[in-house]
Amino acid sequence: MSGGPSDPHTDQRRPLGRRRLGLALLAVVAVAGGGVAFTALATPEKTPVGHPGAKGLPPATTPVTRGDLTDSSQQDGTLGHLGERKINAGGTGGTLTWLAPSGSVIERDERLYEVDGEAVRLMYGGEPMYRTLKTGDKGTDVRQLEENLAALGYTGFAVDEEYTAKTAAAVKRWQKSHDLKQTGTVGPDRIAFAGSAVRVKEAGSGSGTGSSGGDRIAAGDRVTPGSPVLTVTGSERVVTFQVPASEAGSAKTGTRVRVTLPDGTRLPGKVRAVGRTATPGDDPQDRTPKIDITVSFDRPDEVKGIDQSPVTVELAGETRQDVLSVPVNALLALPDGGFGVQVVENGAARDIRVELGMFAQGRVEISGAGLREGMKVGVPSR
């Protein structure tokens, strides 16, 4: 007898056409993660009532599309600046008479602060200014000074690690340009080194007992050699975020990203640095070891937003190019455990077995005999 309750030919339509998201959804949850598909999701088309082959047809259809499918993930990040360090007082100390204001960007040969009315200026270099340089001195700090003098146009010497009489002559010309006594020697009472231009974050903390753990120093305060004067960062805007140590491979150096700023602007960038040490996260409810990730922008001049603003980072994952894909809810869980789609053509529906590829948010790559771009497949009604 055919068509009875126990007839397998009749019963098989129920798991195919109605249990569309049963086992399929479990697979999607396990594989898809938080990916994003850059292939647009088509709008389902309603099957007309009274269509000649309406019996057994799905309530809606959507086309099989061809294009690139990219798996990506989103992370919560924080907008900030690259690095943070202290600028400490040099020389013999004295009364602080001027400080660069918070938020200002200080470039080569510009003032950082003044003590007793005498300016300490920024020069670029990785080694701190720890001594007064004079003729006969040798070292990396000598080269750094000479590189800066040459960049400022005070030439006439060889840029090397030896402080010669020609170096001293260039220093005198630099001193004259700033109305200083022309001694030909220069030390930490005149110069502070940093790797590049810096942005002033805030005045350094004194030894008081203010609400923040220390009174902020200001003009008129006394400073001693080595005491913090300014807290600075790099001038470049960056984003920082954390990922579980087990997922560190998703954010390798050079990985492309898109950052959504607080105003909704989306800007491209890449992972600049990946931490080497896993530490517990800040959330007391989640002590999973995490890795710090730093992102730089391709177009830093376009970055707007207040420091420490929350942003969203979209990490680009694997891209599958020129593939066929359908919405995840077009999948059918077949009786034998495989997957298929319900193709609608000429008013009739038939099932095609498919092989699954990449899952991205809402879509899945499919392949199989008889599939083609534009073919209509069944989806549940919205």
Secondary structure, 3 states (H helix, E strand, C coil): CCCCCCCHHHHCHHHHHCCCCHHHHHHHHHHHCCCCCCCCCCCCEECCCCCCCCCCCCCEEEECEEEEEEEEEEEEEEEEECCCEEEECCCCCEEEEEECCCCCEECCCCEEEEECCEEEEEEECCCCCCCCECCCCECHHHHHHHHHHHHCCCCCCCCCCECCHHHHHHHHHHHHHCCCCCCCCECCCCEEEECCCEEEEEECECCCCCCCCCCECCCCCEECCCCEEEEEEECCEEEEEEEEHHHHHHHCCCCEEEEECCCCCEEEEEEEEECCCCEECCCCCCCCEEEEEEEEECCHHHCCCCCCCEEEEEEEEEEEEEEEEEEHHHEEECCCCCEEEEEEECCEEEEEEEEEEEEECCEEEEECCCCCCCCEEEECCC
